[in-house]
Each structure stands twice: as C-alpha cells, then as structure tokens.
C-alpha cells in the first residue's frame, strides 16, 4: 500500500546518453540507494512538466518527481514491499 506524501528530497542522478537515472536520494538525514528504476513518465501540472520516476531499493518502492520549472525533486509516495 502506498503512502502519499509531498516531501522535498535531494537526488544524485546519472545523466546517461538517452535518459536520466536517479541513483541515491536523501530524505531527512537518511540516504536511500536506488537499486532499480521501474518506470519513468511525464505529466503536466499547469505549465510545469514533471518527470515521475517509480524506483525501488531492496525494501521499499518510491515515486520521485522532478519539476522542470522549479528544478526541484520531491518524494511523492512510498510503499513497503
């Protein structure tokens, strides 16, 4: 079951030839190493284009968003696997 949230996070991402791939994010005082990017898609919120990354580590799944307007990352949802 997913828990909705809207928390600012810091993200370390790799910019590969044809994609951006988040690798680690920091939420609060803890770092989360991303093991797998499960899905990437975009959506519009007004004039903002938002990139949505559905990712997972060994224990949980997360939905991260990146705003091209504000250039900020957020933790949108979290689920315990």
C-alpha positions in Angstrom: 0.0 0.0 0.0 1.3 3.4 -1.0 1.6 6.3 1.5 1.2 9.7 -0.2 3.5 12.4 0.8 5.0 15.6 -0.7 8.4 15.9 0.8 11.4 17.7 -0.6 14.4 15.5 -1.3 18.0 15.7 -2.6 18.9 13.4 -5.5 22.1 12.2 -7.0 21.4 11.3 -10.6 23.3 10.0 -13.6 22.7 11.6 -17.0 23.2 8.8 -19.5 23.1 9.0 -23.3 19.3 8.8 -23.6 18.0 9.1 -20.1 18.3 10.5 -16.6 18.6 7.9 -13.8 18.3 8.7 -10.1 20.9 6.7 -8.1 20.6 7.9 -4.5 18.2 10.2 -2.7 18.4 11.9 0.7 15.2 12.3 2.7 15.7 13.8 6.1 19.1 12.6 7.5 19.0 9.3 5.6 20.3 8.2 2.2 18.4 5.7 0.1 20.3 3.8 -2.6 18.1 3.1 -5.7 18.5 -0.4 -7.0 16.0 -0.3 -9.9 14.2 2.3 -11.9 10.9 0.6 -12.7 9.1 3.3 -14.7 9.6 6.8 -16.0 6.9 9.0 -17.4 5.9 12.7 -17.6 2.8 14.7 -16.6 1.7 18.3 -16.8 0.7 20.4 -13.8 -0.4 23.6 -15.4 2.6 24.7 -17.5 5.0 22.7 -15.5 6.4 19.4 -16.9 7.0 16.9 -14.2 9.2 13.8 -14.6 7.9 10.9 -12.5 10.4 8.1 -11.5 9.0 4.9 -9.9 12.0 3.4 -8.2 12.8 0.7 -5.6 15.5 -0.3 -3.2 15.8 -3.7 -1.5 12.9 -2.9 0.9 10.6 -0.2 -0.5 9.2 1.4 -3.6 9.1 5.1 -4.1 7.7 7.6 -6.5 10.0 10.6 -7.1 9.2 13.7 -9.1 11.3 16.3 -10.8 9.9 19.7 -11.8 11.4 21.2 -14.9 10.0 24.6 -13.8 11.4 24.8 -10.2 14.3 22.2 -10.8 13.3 20.5 -7.5 12.8 16.9 -6.5 10.1 15.6 -4.3 9.2 12.2 -2.7 5.6 11.8 -3.8 4.8 8.3 -2.5 6.4 5.4 -0.6 5.4 1.7 -0.3 6.8 -1.1 1.9 7.4 -4.2 -0.3 
